[in-house]
Amino acid sequence: MLLPHSRQARLSGIAFVDSSKLQVCHNLRILRHQIFKGT
């Protein structure tokens, strides 16, 4: 279970953010998706 493991984790106050690009969907599909309309 996720809950017991999260309670055992120690908090260090340091967070890492990955700034690398992620390809969400194939470029040819962008024109078909309404979510990308107007961008």
PDBQT receptor file of N, H, CA, C and O in Angstrom, charges set to zero:
ATOM      1  N   MET A   1       0.839  -1.195   0.000  1.00  0.00    +0.000 N 
ATOM      2  CA  MET A   1       0.000   0.000   0.000  1.00  0.00    +0.000 C 
ATOM      3  C   MET A   1       0.876   1.247   0.000  1.00  0.00    +0.000 C 
ATOM      4  O   MET A   1       1.993   1.236   0.518  1.00  0.00    +0.000 OA
ATOM      5  N   LEU A   2       0.371   2.289  -0.569  1.00  0.00    +0.000 N 
ATOM      6  H   LEU A   2      -0.536   2.298  -0.990  1.00  0.00    +0.000 HD
ATOM      7  CA  LEU A   2       1.120   3.531  -0.683  1.00  0.00    +0.000 C 
ATOM      8  C   LEU A   2       1.181   4.285   0.636  1.00  0.00    +0.000 C 
ATOM      9  O   LEU A   2       2.208   4.888   0.948  1.00  0.00    +0.000 OA
ATOM     10  N   LEU A   3       0.125   4.265   1.404  1.00  0.00    +0.000 N 
ATOM     11  H   LEU A   3      -0.709   3.775   1.151  1.00  0.00    +0.000 HD
ATOM     12  CA  LEU A   3       0.057   5.052   2.631  1.00  0.00    +0.000 C 
ATOM     13  C   LEU A   3       1.116   4.669   3.661  1.00  0.00    +0.000 C 
ATOM     14  O   LEU A   3       1.780   5.563   4.186  1.00  0.00    +0.000 OA
ATOM     15  N   PRO A   4       1.312   3.376   3.981  1.00  0.00    +0.000 N 
ATOM     16  CA  PRO A   4       2.355   3.051   4.966  1.00  0.00    +0.000 C 
ATOM     17  C   PRO A   4       3.752   3.456   4.508  1.00  0.00    +0.000 C 
ATOM     18  O   PRO A   4       4.571   3.872   5.327  1.00  0.00    +0.000 OA
ATOM     19  N   HIS A   5       4.038   3.341   3.207  1.00  0.00    +0.000 N 
ATOM     20  H   HIS A   5       3.373   3.003   2.541  1.00  0.00    +0.000 HD
ATOM     21  CA  HIS A   5       5.356   3.724   2.715  1.00  0.00    +0.000 C 
ATOM     22  C   HIS A   5       5.561   5.224   2.809  1.00  0.00    +0.000 C 
ATOM     23  O   HIS A   5       6.665   5.680   3.107  1.00  0.00    +0.000 OA
ATOM     24  N   SER A   6       4.517   5.996   2.560  1.00  0.00    +0.000 N 
ATOM     25  H   SER A   6       3.620   5.626   2.318  1.00  0.00    +0.000 HD
ATOM     26  CA  SER A   6       4.660   7.451   2.612  1.00  0.00    +0.000 C 
ATOM     27  C   SER A   6       4.848   7.923   4.047  1.00  0.00    +0.000 C 
ATOM     28  O   SER A   6       5.488   8.951   4.270  1.00  0.00    +0.000 OA
ATOM     29  N   ARG A   7       4.316   7.212   5.011  1.00  0.00    +0.000 N 
ATOM     30  H   ARG A   7       3.796   6.378   4.830  1.00  0.00    +0.000 HD
ATOM     31  CA  ARG A   7       4.495   7.590   6.412  1.00  0.00    +0.000 C 
ATOM     32  C   ARG A   7       5.913   7.288   6.890  1.00  0.00    +0.000 C 
ATOM     33  O   ARG A   7       6.405   7.935   7.814  1.00  0.00    +0.000 OA
ATOM     34  N   GLN A   8       6.568   6.318   6.273  1.00  0.00    +0.000 N 
ATOM     35  H   GLN A   8       6.168   5.792   5.523  1.00  0.00    +0.000 HD
ATOM     36  CA  GLN A   8       7.916   5.948   6.680  1.00  0.00    +0.000 C 
ATOM     37  C   GLN A   8       8.970   6.834   6.026  1.00  0.00    +0.000 C 
ATOM     38  O   GLN A   8      10.120   6.854   6.466  1.00  0.00    +0.000 OA
ATOM     39  N   ALA A   9       8.598   7.557   4.994  1.00  0.00    +0.000 N 
ATOM     40  H   ALA A   9       7.664   7.540   4.637  1.00  0.00    +0.000 HD
ATOM     41  CA  ALA A   9       9.563   8.394   4.281  1.00  0.00    +0.000 C 
ATOM     42  C   ALA A   9       9.966   9.585   5.143  1.00  0.00    +0.000 C 
ATOM     43  O   ALA A   9       9.140  10.175   5.839  1.00  0.00    +0.000 OA
ATOM     44  N   ARG A  10      11.248   9.925   5.082  1.00  0.00    +0.000 N 
ATOM     45  H   ARG A  10      11.919   9.446   4.517  1.00  0.00    +0.000 HD
ATOM     46  CA  ARG A  10      11.735  11.080   5.827  1.00  0.00    +0.000 C 
ATOM     47  C   ARG A  10      11.665  12.312   4.938  1.00  0.00    +0.000 C 
ATOM     48  O   ARG A  10      11.978  12.251   3.749  1.00  0.00    +0.000 OA
ATOM     49  N   LEU A  11      11.255  13.420   5.519  1.00  0.00    +0.000 N 
ATOM     50  H   LEU A  11      11.001  13.470   6.485  1.00  0.00    +0.000 HD
ATOM     51  CA  LEU A  11      11.175  14.670   4.775  1.00  0.00    +0.000 C 
ATOM     52  C   LEU A  11      12.497  15.404   4.891  1.00  0.00    +0.000 C 
ATOM     53  O   LEU A  11      12.989  15.641   5.994  1.00  0.00    +0.000 OA
ATOM     54  N   SER A  12      13.068  15.760   3.762  1.00  0.00    +0.000 N 
ATOM     55  H   SER A  12      12.669  15.567   2.865  1.00  0.00    +0.000 HD
ATOM     56  CA  SER A  12      14.352  16.456   3.775  1.00  0.00    +0.000 C 
ATOM     57  C   SER A  12      14.208  17.935   3.430  1.00  0.00    +0.000 C 
ATOM     58  O   SER A  12      15.144  18.708   3.636  1.00  0.00    +0.000 OA
ATOM     59  N   GLY A  13      13.053  18.338   2.910  1.00  0.00    +0.000 N 
ATOM     60  H   GLY A  13      12.293  17.710   2.743  1.00  0.00    +0.000 HD
ATOM     61  CA  GLY A  13      12.852  19.721   2.527  1.00  0.00    +0.000 C 
ATOM     62  C   GLY A  13      13.440  20.058   1.169  1.00  0.00    +0.000 C 
ATOM     63  O   GLY A  13      13.424  21.220   0.764  1.00  0.00    +0.000 OA
ATOM     64  N   ILE A  14      13.957  19.066   0.460  1.00  0.00    +0.000 N 
ATOM     65  H   ILE A  14      13.969  18.122   0.789  1.00  0.00    +0.000 HD
ATOM     66  CA  ILE A  14      14.557  19.285  -0.855  1.00  0.00    +0.000 C 
ATOM     67  C   ILE A  14      13.673  18.616  -1.901  1.00  0.00    +0.000 C 
ATOM     68  O   ILE A  14      13.320  17.444  -1.772  1.00  0.00    +0.000 OA
ATOM     69  N   ALA A  15      13.322  19.367  -2.930  1.00  0.00    +0.000 N 
ATOM     70  H   ALA A  15      13.609  20.320  -3.034  1.00  0.00    +0.000 HD
ATOM     71  CA  ALA A  15      12.507  18.818  -4.005  1.00  0.00    +0.000 C 
ATOM     72  C   ALA A  15      13.247  18.989  -5.325  1.00  0.00    +0.000 C 
ATOM     73  O   ALA A  15      13.865  20.025  -5.574  1.00  0.00    +0.000 OA
ATOM     74  N   PHE A  16      13.177  17.971  -6.161  1.00  0.00    +0.000 N 
ATOM     75  H   PHE A  16      12.675  17.130  -5.959  1.00  0.00    +0.000 HD
ATOM     76  CA  PHE A  16      13.820  18.012  -7.465  1.00  0.00    +0.000 C 
ATOM     77  C   PHE A  16      12.753  18.095  -8.548  1.00  0.00    +0.000 C 
ATOM     78  O   PHE A  16      11.766  17.360  -8.516  1.00  0.00    +0.000 OA
ATOM     79  N   VAL A  17      12.956  18.985  -9.495  1.00  0.00    +0.000 N 
ATOM     80  H   VAL A  17      13.758  19.581  -9.521  1.00  0.00    +0.000 HD
ATOM     81  CA  VAL A  17      12.028  19.148 -10.608  1.00  0.00    +0.000 C 
ATOM     82  C   VAL A  17      12.782  18.854 -11.897  1.00  0.00    +0.000 C 
ATOM     83  O   VAL A  17      13.814  19.462 -12.183  1.00  0.00    +0.000 OA
ATOM     84  N   ASP A  18      12.252  17.918 -12.664  1.00  0.00    +0.000 N 
ATOM     85  H   ASP A  18      11.414  17.425 -12.431  1.00  0.00    +0.000 HD
ATOM     86  CA  ASP A  18      12.866  17.567 -13.938  1.00  0.00    +0.000 C 
ATOM     87  C   ASP A  18      12.326  18.505 -15.010  1.00  0.00    +0.000 C 
ATOM     88  O   ASP A  18      11.121  18.536 -15.260  1.00  0.00    +0.000 OA
ATOM     89  N   SER A  19      13.205  19.265 -15.639  1.00  0.00    +0.000 N 
ATOM     90  H   SER A  19      14.184  19.240 -15.436  1.00  0.00    +0.000 HD
ATOM     91  CA  SER A  19      12.769  20.243 -16.636  1.00  0.00    +0.000 C 
ATOM     92  C   SER A  19      12.897  19.723 -18.064  1.00  0.00    +0.000 C 
ATOM     93  O   SER A  19      12.771  20.498 -19.012  1.00  0.00    +0.000 OA
ATOM     94  N   SER A  20      13.143  18.434 -18.234  1.00  0.00    +0.000 N 
ATOM     95  H   SER A  20      13.246  17.805 -17.463  1.00  0.00    +0.000 HD
ATOM     96  CA  SER A  20      13.276  17.896 -19.587  1.00  0.00    +0.000 C 
ATOM     97  C   SER A  20      11.911  17.831 -20.271  1.00  0.00    +0.000 C 
ATOM     98  O   SER A  20      10.882  17.676 -19.614  1.00  0.00    +0.000 OA
ATOM     99  N   LYS A  21      11.919  17.953 -21.597  1.00  0.00    +0.000 N 
ATOM    100  H   LYS A  21      12.755  18.079 -22.131  1.00  0.00    +0.000 HD
ATOM    101  CA  LYS A  21      10.682  17.934 -22.363  1.00  0.00    +0.000 C 
ATOM    102  C   LYS A  21      10.142  16.509 -22.447  1.00  0.00    +0.000 C 
ATOM    103  O   LYS A  21      10.899  15.552 -22.614  1.00  0.00    +0.000 OA
ATOM    104  N   LEU A  22       8.830  16.388 -22.329  1.00  0.00    +0.000 N 
ATOM    105  H   LEU A  22       8.216  17.165 -22.193  1.00  0.00    +0.000 HD
ATOM    106  CA  LEU A  22       8.171  15.111 -22.510  1.00  0.00    +0.000 C 
ATOM    107  C   LEU A  22       7.242  15.222 -23.711  1.00  0.00    +0.000 C 
ATOM    108  O   LEU A  22       6.438  16.150 -23.807  1.00  0.00    +0.000 OA
ATOM    109  N   GLN A  23       7.361  14.267 -24.621  1.00  0.00    +0.000 N 
ATOM    110  H   GLN A  23       8.014  13.513 -24.543  1.00  0.00    +0.000 HD
ATOM    111  CA  GLN A  23       6.477  14.263 -25.779  1.00  0.00    +0.000 C 
ATOM    112  C   GLN A  23       5.157  13.635 -25.355  1.00  0.00    +0.000 C 
ATOM    113  O   GLN A  23       5.088  12.431 -25.107  1.00  0.00    +0.000 OA
ATOM    114  N   VAL A  24       4.113  14.448 -25.273  1.00  0.00    +0.000 N 
ATOM    115  H   VAL A  24       4.169  15.425 -25.474  1.00  0.00    +0.000 HD
ATOM    116  CA  VAL A  24       2.828  13.981 -24.762  1.00  0.00    +0.000 C 
ATOM    117  C   VAL A  24       2.125  13.101 -25.781  1.00  0.00    +0.000 C 
ATOM    118  O   VAL A  24       1.636  12.023 -25.443  1.00  0.00    +0.000 OA
ATOM    119  N   CYS A  25       2.073  13.548 -27.004  1.00  0.00    +0.000 N 
ATOM    120  H   CYS A  25       2.470  14.424 -27.279  1.00  0.00    +0.000 HD
ATOM    121  CA  CYS A  25       1.445  12.745 -28.045  1.00  0.00    +0.000 C 
ATOM    122  C   CYS A  25       2.183  12.974 -29.358  1.00  0.00    +0.000 C 
ATOM    123  O   CYS A  25       2.973  13.911 -29.480  1.00  0.00    +0.000 OA
ATOM    124  N   HIS A  26       1.931  12.141 -30.308  1.00  0.00    +0.000 N 
ATOM    125  H   HIS A  26       1.290  11.380 -30.210  1.00  0.00    +0.000 HD
ATOM    126  CA  HIS A  26       2.598  12.244 -31.599  1.00  0.00    +0.000 C 
ATOM    127  C   HIS A  26       2.252  13.577 -32.252  1.00  0.00    +0.000 C 
ATOM    128  O   HIS A  26       1.103  14.015 -32.191  1.00  0.00    +0.000 OA
ATOM    129  N   ASN A  27       3.225  14.220 -32.872  1.00  0.00    +0.000 N 
ATOM    130  H   ASN A  27       4.158  13.864 -32.922  1.00  0.00    +0.000 HD
ATOM    131  CA  ASN A  27       3.032  15.546 -33.455  1.00  0.00    +0.000 C 
ATOM    132  C   ASN A  27       1.910  15.585 -34.494  1.00  0.00    +0.000 C 
ATOM    133  O   ASN A  27       1.217  16.596 -34.609  1.00  0.00    +0.000 OA
ATOM    134  N   LEU A  28       1.722  14.511 -35.244  1.00  0.00    +0.000 N 
ATOM    135  H   LEU A  28       2.285  13.689 -35.150  1.00  0.00    +0.000 HD
ATOM    136  CA  LEU A  28       0.671  14.496 -36.257  1.00  0.00    +0.000 C 
ATOM    137  C   LEU A  28      -0.716  14.477 -35.630  1.00  0.00    +0.000 C 
ATOM    138  O   LEU A  28      -1.688  14.870 -36.275  1.00  0.00    +0.000 OA
ATOM    139  N   ARG A  29      -0.823  14.024 -34.381  1.00  0.00    +0.000 N 
ATOM    140  H   ARG A  29      -0.033  13.704 -33.857  1.00  0.00    +0.000 HD
ATOM    141  CA  ARG A  29      -2.114  13.942 -33.710  1.00  0.00    +0.000 C 
ATOM    142  C   ARG A  29      -2.515  15.269 -33.078  1.00  0.00    +0.000 C 
ATOM    143  O   ARG A  29      -3.671  15.427 -32.684  1.00  0.00    +0.000 OA
ATOM    144  N   ILE A  30      -1.603  16.223 -32.968  1.00  0.00    +0.000 N 
ATOM    145  H   ILE A  30      -0.664  16.095 -33.287  1.00  0.00    +0.000 HD
ATOM    146  CA  ILE A  30      -1.910  17.496 -32.320  1.00  0.00    +0.000 C 
ATOM    147  C   ILE A  30      -3.039  18.219 -33.052  1.00  0.00    +0.000 C 
ATOM    148  O   ILE A  30      -3.907  18.822 -32.421  1.00  0.00    +0.000 OA
ATOM    149  N   LEU A  31      -3.025  18.157 -34.380  1.00  0.00    +0.000 N 
ATOM    150  H   LEU A  31      -2.320  17.667 -34.893  1.00  0.00    +0.000 HD
ATOM    151  CA  LEU A  31      -4.051  18.850 -35.153  1.00  0.00    +0.000 C 
ATOM    152  C   LEU A  31      -5.436  18.242 -34.962  1.00  0.00    +0.000 C 
ATOM    153  O   LEU A  31      -6.443  18.917 -35.173  1.00  0.00    +0.000 OA
ATOM    154  N   ARG A  32      -5.493  16.980 -34.567  1.00  0.00    +0.000 N 
ATOM    155  H   ARG A  32      -4.674  16.432 -34.396  1.00  0.00    +0.000 HD
ATOM    156  CA  ARG A  32      -6.782  16.311 -34.393  1.00  0.00    +0.000 C 
ATOM    157  C   ARG A  32      -7.366  16.505 -33.002  1.00  0.00    +0.000 C 
ATOM    158  O   ARG A  32      -8.573  16.341 -32.824  1.00  0.00    +0.000 OA
ATOM    159  N   HIS A  33      -6.551  16.847 -32.013  1.00  0.00    +0.000 N 
ATOM    160  H   HIS A  33      -5.571  16.980 -32.158  1.00  0.00    +0.000 HD
ATOM    161  CA  HIS A  33      -7.019  16.980 -30.636  1.00  0.00    +0.000 C 
ATOM    162  C   HIS A  33      -7.590  18.365 -30.385  1.00  0.00    +0.000 C 
ATOM    163  O   HIS A  33      -6.966  19.367 -30.734  1.00  0.00    +0.000 OA
ATOM    164  N   GLN A  34      -8.760  18.430 -29.787  1.00  0.00    +0.000 N 
ATOM    165  H   GLN A  34      -9.267  17.616 -29.503  1.00  0.00    +0.000 HD
ATOM    166  CA  GLN A  34      -9.390  19.710 -29.474  1.00  0.00    +0.000 C 
ATOM    167  C   GLN A  34      -8.644  20.448 -28.365  1.00  0.00    +0.000 C 
ATOM    168  O   GLN A  34      -8.728  21.674 -28.282  1.00  0.00    +0.000 OA
ATOM    169  N   ILE A  35      -7.925  19.736 -27.526  1.00  0.00    +0.000 N 
ATOM    170  H   ILE A  35      -7.856  18.741 -27.594  1.00  0.00    +0.000 HD
ATOM    171  CA  ILE A  35      -7.226  20.368 -26.411  1.00  0.00    +0.000 C 
ATOM    172  C   ILE A  35      -6.124  21.306 -26.906  1.00  0.00    +0.000 C 
ATOM    173  O   ILE A  35      -5.766  22.259 -26.214  1.00  0.00    +0.000 OA
ATOM    174  N   PHE A  36      -5.584  21.044 -28.097  1.00  0.00    +0.000 N 
ATOM    175  H   PHE A  36      -5.874  20.270 -28.660  1.00  0.00    +0.000 HD
ATOM    176  CA  PHE A  36      -4.526  21.873 -28.649  1.00  0.00    +0.000 C 
ATOM    177  C   PHE A  36      -5.075  22.957 -29.583  1.00  0.00    +0.000 C 
ATOM    178  O   PHE A  36      -4.303  23.714 -30.171  1.00  0.00    +0.000 OA
ATOM    179  N   LYS A  37      -6.401  23.036 -29.721  1.00  0.00    +0.000 N 
ATOM    180  H   LYS A  37      -7.028  22.422 -29.243  1.00  0.00    +0.000 HD
ATOM    181  CA  LYS A  37      -7.008  23.989 -30.640  1.00  0.00    +0.000 C 
ATOM    182  C   LYS A  37      -6.737  25.418 -30.173  1.00  0.00    +0.000 C 
ATOM    183  O   LYS A  37      -6.958  25.752 -29.009  1.00  0.00    +0.000 OA
ATOM    184  N   GLY A  38      -6.260  26.251 -31.084  1.00  0.00    +0.000 N 
ATOM    185  H   GLY A  38      -6.081  25.980 -32.030  1.00  0.00    +0.000 HD
ATOM    186  CA  GLY A  38      -6.003  27.646 -30.775  1.00  0.00    +0.000 C 
ATOM    187  C   GLY A  38      -4.611  27.927 -30.254  1.00  0.00    +0.000 C 
ATOM    188  O   GLY A  38      -4.316  29.057 -29.866  1.00  0.00    +0.000 OA
ATOM    189  N   THR A  39      -3.742  26.919 -30.236  1.00  0.00    +0.000 N 
ATOM    190  H   THR A  39      -3.982  26.000 -30.551  1.00  0.00    +0.000 HD
ATOM    191  CA  THR A  39      -2.371  27.157 -29.771  1.00  0.00    +0.000 C 
ATOM    192  C   THR A  39      -1.422  27.221 -30.933  1.00  0.00    +0.000 C 
ATOM    193  O   THR A  39      -0.222  27.414 -30.740  1.00  0.00    +0.000 OA
TER     194      THR A  39
